[in-house]
Amino acid sequence: MHADDGAGDGARHNVQARAEDAVGGIVEIRTMFAARGEAEGCARALVDRRLAACVQVEGPVQSTYRWRGAVERAEEFRCTAKTAAALAAECMAAIRRMHAYDTPEVLVAAVAASPAYAAWVRESVGGGPGAGGGP
């Protein structure tokens, strides 16, 4: 899908500020890819770079959207990344750099998480104690 994420410098600050208000300071970042391999590559890169604690790849899903004046339909694969709110803008920027779409969908949503899971996410992305131990 092709939705603008508007992540200029001011938008990055606003995303981070809103996300940090979430219980536990955890966010989910979602995007779609045209191919499973692209989605899996993004998932691996985000986790390898400690920009996300974990990323699920789902699909295929059928997307219907308007693009350049026409209604389109495509098979896509959804990536859902969990990360600390403080890394939301950096994670979104990395997704955009890896993406083949002209205007990739990159959505961020603050989520409430159990204290233990939130701590695991923050440790996994920050490299603190318990990093990489599993959800």
C-alpha positions, 0 to 999 in steps of 0.5 A: 500500500502507498500511504505517506508517513510524513516523517520530516524532522518535526514529525519525528519529534511528534511521533516520539513524544506521542509514543512515549506517552504509551504505557511502557513506552512501546510502539508497534510499527507496521508496513507492507511489502510486495514480496515475502523475501523483502518483508523478511529481509526488513524484519531481520535488518531491524532486529539485527540493528536493534531497532526492533525487539521482534518483527512478525511477517504475515501474509499474503494479505490482499490490499485495495487502495487508490494510487495515482488516480486508480483503484489498485489491488495487490498481494502484500506481506505485513511487517509488525515491529515492536520497539521502544518509543524512543526509537520509533523515528529511527526505525521508521526511517530505516524501513523507508530506506529499505523499501521499494515502494515510492511512498511506503505505508509506515504506521506507528501506534503506541501500545500498552504492554505488560511490564515484563514484555515492555522491559524485554522490548526496551532491553532488546533494542537497547542492548541492556541486561536480558537483551535477546532473551526472547519474548 
